Structure formats: structure tokens, C-alpha cells
Amino acid sequence: MLIAETEDGTPVGFVSRSVSNDLTGIERRHVADLAVEANARRIGVGTDLTCAAEAWARERGLPALSLDVWSTNERALTFYSHLGHRPGAAVPRKTARRASRNATAAGELDVRPLRTDERAWLEHRLI
């Protein structure tokens, strides 16, 4: 789990990552959840979190990053499409390659692992 936070330490989004096997048994890195606070959308937080997940996949030597998205979630489908994700055999995925890191309109964000004391914040947003 990675958390995006503002300079003052306020969490504004998260991405959960995992390792899974595809239908053929090949190991893949996978994004199960990506969420951004409503007041932090459209300023690059989701992009920063997705790029961090891609870097995580690259660092582990796997060329693909899969993700889950509902076929009816047009906003998410458009977001992932703009980032280069294309439908794969079963789920949208993107080849993990080096991405340029640009500062967001909100200023610099720190993407880091989830702390134990932040679980309640996360669980509240997943419900």
C-alpha cells in the first residue's frame, strides 16, 4: 500500500499493490485499488500513485502491471487509457517502463508505504 500525502502530511490518496498470477500462471504485479480524495482529484495525485505502482513493478523485474476496473466506470477507464493502459486478455494493463515524474499542480507529493496508524483512514474510504 502506498499513500500520497501533501507537504503538511495530509493523506490525499492511496494505491494498493499485490502480486498475482494471470490465467496462464505467469506472475504479474497488480493494482487492486486506487483512490483519491475528492478535493485532490485532477491535479496529478492518481497519476503519481499509478507511476509509483509502475516503478514498483519495474523494480521487481516484471514488465506488466495489471489492474481492476469496472467496465461501467468510464472515468477510471478514461484515466487509465490516458496513462497508456490497454485492455489485456482479462484486465487492462500497461507495460511498466520508466516514466517521467512531473510535479503536480498541488505541489510535490510524497508517495510512501501505509503506516499502521492510517488503517482507519483507509478503511473508511473503502466502505
LINBEL-V763286 format. One record per helix or strand of 3 or more residues. SS is the DSSP state (a for helix, b for strand). FROM is the first residue (numbers start at 0). TO is the last residue. If there is no record, write none. Layout:
# LINBEL-V763286
ss=<SS;SS>
from=<FROM;FROM>
to=<TO;TO>
This chain:
# LINBEL-V763286
ss=<b;b;b;a;a;b;a;b;b;a>
from=<1;10;26;37;44;63;73;91;109;115>
to=<4;20;35;39;58;66;81;94;112;125>
